[in-house]
Structure formats: structure tokens, C-alpha cells
Amino acid sequence: MLSPETTHASKMGKFEMPGTTRAIKMAAMAKCLKAQLVGLMLSRNSVNT
């Protein structure tokens, strides 16, 4: 949970749009999913060759 950092950033004025924390969480989840997919593809390729 990075709520303290996000609240601090919102106070600083970095995140002005509402729901940015949700967008950041979604982006992080997408990154994790992409990394998992890449790992699966890499492992599959290494097994095939």
C-alpha cells in the first residue's frame, strides 16, 4: 500500500485528477500481468528449444 506517498504527492499537487491512485494501481497490475506473461512465454520458448 502506497497511500501515504500518494496522499503526500496529492498535497504537493502532482496528482490533480481524481482517481489517479486507482489508475496507478491498474497500471501496476497491468505491468505485473505483462511481466508474468513475458515470463511464461520465455519459459515456454526455452522448453521448446
C-alpha positions in Angstrom: 0.0 0.0 0.0 1.5 3.3 -1.0 -1.3 5.5 0.3 1.0 7.8 2.5 3.1 8.6 -0.6 0.1 9.2 -2.8 -1.5 11.5 -0.2 1.7 13.4 0.1 2.0 13.6 -3.7 -1.6 14.9 -3.9 -0.8 17.5 -1.3 2.2 18.5 -3.3 0.0 18.9 -6.4 1.4 16.1 -8.5 -1.8 14.2 -8.8 -4.6 16.7 -9.5 -7.0 14.3 -11.3 -9.4 12.3 -9.1 -8.9 8.6 -9.3 -5.3 8.7 -10.2 -4.4 6.3 -7.4 -6.7 3.8 -9.0 -5.1 4.4 -12.4 -1.7 3.9 -10.8 -2.9 0.7 -9.2 -4.3 -0.5 -12.6 -1.1 0.3 -14.3 0.9 -1.6 -11.7 -1.4 -4.6 -12.0 -1.1 -4.5 -15.8 2.7 -4.3 -15.5 2.7 -7.3 -13.2 0.4 -9.3 -15.6 2.6 -8.4 -18.6 5.7 -9.5 -16.7 4.1 -12.8 -15.9 3.0 -13.3 -19.5 6.5 -12.5 -20.7 8.0 -14.9 -18.2 5.6 -17.6 -19.3 6.4 -17.1 -23.0 10.2 -17.1 -22.2 9.9 -20.3 -20.2 7.8 -21.9 -22.9 10.3 -20.9 -25.6 13.2 -22.2 -23.5 11.4 -25.5 -23.0 10.5 -25.8 -26.8 14.1 -25.3 -28.0 
